[in-house]
Amino acid sequence: MEMIRIRNISKSFGQRKVLDDISFNRTQGKIVGVLGPNGAGKTTTIKCLVGLCNKDSGKIEVKGEILDNFQNLKFKVKIGVSMEIPFLFSHLTAKENLEVFSL
């Protein structure tokens, strides 16, 4: 089963385009590592996937569900990610952040 499907996502910070039409998919049960040189867009891609950063364009699906409403707590419990620096969702309360990361 296709677990993650990313189609044509792009992201810019001001005039700097950091993601340009990225597409890939991953099947269920696979562990994924993202490799590349500094500045290649690895962290930005993951942040877009988990809702820590809004994409400018494109589509992200997890288990066939299009993920556009990243404010929805229901979405956040579907994906686990470990970033280099711990992040909290600024729009959630401390209790809600704990609930997200405790699942």
C-alpha positions, 0 to 999 in steps of 0.5 A: 500500500502506498503510505506517502505520496508527494506530488509537485510540491514547491516552497520558497522563502522570499525570493529563494526557491528551496523546493522545486516540483518535488515528487515521490511516494513510499510504500507502507512498512518502509523506513526512509532516510533522506540524504543530500548536501546542505541546502538541498531541501531535505529538512524543508521537505520533511517539514512540509510533510509533517505540517511544520512548514506550509508548501507553496504548491503541490499535494501531499497524501498520507494513506490516501488522505490529502493533507491540507489542514495541518491545524487538525490534531487528527492529522498529526497523530498519523505521522511520527518524525524525529528532526535534528532539533525538537520542534513544538507546534506553536498553535497547540497548547503544551498539553496538546503537544504532549498528546501528539508526541506521546502517541 
